[in-house]
Amino acid sequence: MTKLAIMSDLHIDLNHFGFFEKQTLKQVLRNQNVSHLHLAGDISNHFYTDSLPFIQELQKECQVTYNLGNHDMLDLQEKEIQDLDFHLHSIGKKQLLAFHGWYDYSFSNQNKSDISKLKQTFWFDRRLKRQKNDLQTTENSLTRLDKTLTSLDSNHLIVAMHFVPHYNFIMTHERFKPFNAFLGSQKFHELFKKHKVKDVVFGHAHRSYGTTIIDGISYHSRPLGYLREWNLTIDFVSQNPQYNPSKSWNLSKRYNAVKDLSVYQNYKKQNLAKEFYHAMTLFDL
């Protein structure tokens, strides 16, 4: 039986995807008998120069579709972003609704002025060329989602989006709590509940939750994330404490301490296929 695989947050530029990484991903797709791969956002920071060639190469292996994350939007104008939003794909007996989503600050308890200052100072999206503000962008997405779901049979539907649709998946560490403002909106969940959607795949927060059922909706979140966050990097440092003499839990510091070591590079090669596999949500077709 062939399968649909959904992945998110590959960040192929920041994660230095080269020949070996691409070939390993292709082999995992073959091993899992994947006939359709969907990328649910944050493929790279450069859509035309990095993402599209990568997608075209993977299309030699299987059917590939995608929706955008915030990083994918960096080089795009609003019309291009809108044209790539809300695509419906028929895959065997199932339908895949793919849309971007956005955020409305509802996962944050900060005031709007502090949120605005944080975004303009630190958040990646300050570099984007969106036509409307965040609340308007989210409201437009919700309106379009409500209308689209009204016309679809939820029994055979899988939804893929980039942003976070439920507060159960927000950041809990005090250092990162301010960034919850930019994760997503609870209103997406309310629409999924209203229309009895059964499966939703998302990413963005770089934390894997596996499959979590809320109000009858199976939420699937297995983002690949940055190399410093990968299980293989964390496992390698944990198994080799001599490379982390300060016993730091800062993921960037831990990764920077080992990234150029040949022993780490060998470990990465040995465990990369497993890392890719665990970053896939698979559906039988």
C-alpha positions in Angstrom: 0.0 0.0 0.0 1.3 3.4 -0.9 1.4 6.3 1.6 1.1 10.0 1.9 4.0 11.5 3.9 3.7 15.0 5.4 6.8 16.8 6.7 7.4 20.4 7.9 10.3 22.7 8.8 13.0 21.1 6.7 14.9 24.4 6.5 17.1 22.9 3.8 19.4 26.0 3.6 20.1 26.4 7.3 20.4 22.6 7.7 22.9 22.4 4.9 21.0 19.8 2.8 23.5 18.4 0.3 23.7 15.3 -1.9 23.8 12.9 1.1 20.8 14.5 2.8 18.7 14.5 -0.3 19.6 10.9 -1.2 18.9 9.8 2.3 15.5 11.5 2.3 14.7 9.8 -1.1 15.6 6.4 0.3 13.4 6.9 3.3 10.5 7.8 1.0 11.2 4.6 -1.0 11.5 2.4 2.1 8.1 3.7 3.3 6.5 3.3 -0.1 5.6 7.0 -0.2 3.8 8.0 -3.4 3.0 11.6 -2.3 5.0 13.9 -0.1 3.6 17.1 1.2 5.8 19.8 2.7 3.9 21.8 5.3 6.0 25.0 5.3 9.5 26.3 6.1 11.2 24.5 3.3 13.9 27.2 3.1 14.4 31.0 3.3 14.7 31.3 -0.5 11.7 29.9 -2.4 13.0 30.2 -6.0 16.7 29.5 -5.5 16.5 26.8 -2.9 13.0 25.4 -2.4 11.8 25.0 -5.9 14.9 23.1 -7.2 14.6 20.9 -4.1 11.0 20.2 -4.8 11.7 19.5 -8.5 14.4 17.0 -7.6 12.1 15.2 -5.2 9.3 15.1 -7.8 11.5 12.6 -9.7 10.9 10.3 -6.7 7.2 10.9 -6.0 4.4 13.5 -6.2 5.3 16.6 -4.1 3.0 19.3 -3.0 3.5 22.1 -0.4 2.1 25.0 1.5 4.2 27.9 2.8 5.5 28.7 6.2 6.7 32.2 7.2 10.3 31.5 6.2 9.2 30.5 2.7 7.5 33.9 2.2 10.7 36.0 2.5 11.3 36.4 -1.2 7.6 36.5 -2.2 5.1 39.2 -2.8 1.6 39.0 -1.3 0.0 37.9 -4.6 2.4 35.0 -4.8 1.7 34.0 -1.2 -2.1 34.1 -1.8 -1.8 32.1 -5.1 -0.1 29.3 -3.2 -2.6 29.2 -0.4 -5.6 26.9 0.0 -4.8 24.1 -2.5 -6.9 20.9 -2.6 -5.2 17.7 -3.7 -7.0 14.4 -4.4 -4.8 11.5 -3.3 -6.5 8.2 -3.8 -9.7 8.2 -1.8 -8.5 11.1 0.4 -8.4 14.8 -0.1 -5.6 17.0 1.3 -6.4 20.6 2.0 -3.2 22.6 2.3 -3.1 26.2 3.5 -0.6 28.4 5.3 -2.4 29.8 8.3 -1.0 32.7 10.4 -1.2 34.2 14.0 -3.3 36.6 15.9 -1.4 37.0 19.2 -4.1 35.0 21.0 -1.5 32.6 22.5 0.1 35.5 24.3 -0.9 37.5 27.4 1.4 40.4 26.5 0.0 43.7 25.4 0.0 44.6 21.7 2.7 47.2 22.0 5.2 44.8 23.6 4.3 42.2 20.9 4.9 44.7 18.2 8.2 45.7 19.6 9.3 42.1 20.0 8.4 41.3 16.4 10.2 44.3 15.0 13.3 43.6 17.0 13.7 39.8 16.9 11.1 37.9 15.0 11.9 36.7 11.4 8.6 38.0 10.0 9.7 41.6 10.4 11.4 41.0 7.0 8.3 39.9 5.2 6.2 42.0 2.8 2.7 41.2 3.9 0.0 43.6 2.8 -2.2 43.4 5.9 -1.4 43.3 9.6 -1.3 40.0 11.5 -4.8 40.1 12.9 -6.3 40.9 9.4 -4.2 38.2 7.8 -5.4 35.6 10.3 -9.0 36.7 10.0 -8.8 36.4 6.2 -7.4 32.9 6.5 -10.1 31.8 8.9 -12.8 33.2 6.7 -11.5 31.3 3.7 -11.0 28.1 5.8 -14.5 28.2 7.0 -15.9 28.6 3.5 -13.6 25.9 2.1 -14.4 23.3 4.8 -18.1 23.8 4.3 -17.8 22.3 0.8 -15.7 19.3 1.8 -16.4 15.8 3.2 -14.5 15.7 6.5 -14.6 11.8 6.5 -12.0 11.7 3.7 -10.1 14.9 4.5 -6.6 15.6 5.8 -5.6 19.2 6.5 -2.0 20.4 6.4 -1.1 23.9 7.6 2.1 25.5 8.9 1.1 27.4 12.0 -0.1 26.1 15.4 -3.9 25.6 15.7 -4.3 24.9 19.4 -2.9 26.3 22.7 -1.9 22.9 23.9 1.1 23.2 21.6 2.5 26.6 22.6 5.9 27.1 24.3 6.1 26.7 28.0 9.7 27.7 28.7 9.8 31.1 30.3 12.5 32.3 27.9 10.4 31.5 24.8 6.9 32.3 26.1 6.9 35.8 24.5 7.1 34.2 21.1 3.8 32.4 21.6 2.2 35.5 20.0 3.6 34.4 16.6 2.7 30.7 16.7 -0.9 30.6 15.5 -4.5 30.9 16.7 -7.0 28.9 18.7 -9.6 29.9 16.2 -8.3 27.4 13.7 -9.2 24.6 16.1 -12.7 26.0 16.6 -13.2 25.8 12.8 -11.8 22.2 12.7 -14.2 21.2 15.5 -17.1 22.9 13.8 -16.5 21.0 10.5 -15.6 17.7 12.2 -12.1 17.6 10.7 -10.4 14.4 11.8 -6.7 14.9 10.9 -4.6 18.0 11.0 -0.8 18.2 10.4 1.2 21.3 11.4 4.7 22.4 12.3 6.3 25.8 13.0 7.0 25.5 16.7 9.9 23.0 16.2 8.7 20.7 18.9 7.5 17.2 18.1 4.2 16.2 19.8 3.6 13.1 17.7 -0.2 12.6 17.5 -2.5 14.2 20.0 -6.3 13.9 20.0 -8.3 17.0 21.0 -12.1 17.2 20.6 -12.0 14.2 18.2 -9.3 15.9 16.0 -6.0 14.0 15.6 -3.3 16.7 15.6 0.0 15.5 14.1 3.2 17.5 14.7 6.6 16.1 13.9 8.6 19.1 12.5 12.2 18.4 11.6 13.5 21.8 12.9 17.1 23.0 13.0 20.1 20.7 13.3 20.8 21.8 16.8 17.3 20.5 17.8 17.5 17.2 16.0 17.3 14.1 18.2 20.6 12.8 16.8 22.4 15.9 17.8 21.0 15.9 21.4 21.7 12.1 21.6 25.2 12.5 20.4 26.1 15.2 23.0 24.4 13.2 25.8 26.3 10.1 24.9 29.6 12.1 24.6 29.7 14.4 27.6 33.4 15.2 27.0 32.2 17.5 24.2 30.0 19.4 26.7 32.2 20.0 29.7 30.1 22.9 31.0 27.1 20.6 30.9 25.2 23.3 29.1 21.6 22.6 28.0 21.7 25.5 25.4 21.1 23.7 22.1 23.1 26.2 20.1 26.2 25.9 22.3 26.0 22.1 22.3 25.6 21.9 18.6 28.4 24.4 17.9 30.8 22.4 20.1 30.4 19.3 18.0 29.2 20.3 14.5 32.7 20.2 12.9 33.9 17.0 14.6 34.3 14.0 12.2 32.9 11.7 14.9 29.7 13.8 15.0 29.5 13.9 11.2 29.7 10.1 11.1 27.1 9.8 13.7 24.8 12.1 11.8 25.2 10.0 8.6 24.4 6.8 10.5 21.3 8.2 12.1 20.0 10.6 9.5 17.5 8.2 7.9 15.9 7.6 11.4 15.7 11.4 12.0 13.9 11.9 8.7 11.5 9.0 9.4 10.6 10.3 12.8 9.8 13.7 11.1 7.2 12.2 8.9 3.5 11.8 9.5 2.3 8.9 7.3 -1.1 8.0 6.0 -2.1 4.8 4.2 -3.7 5.5 0.8 
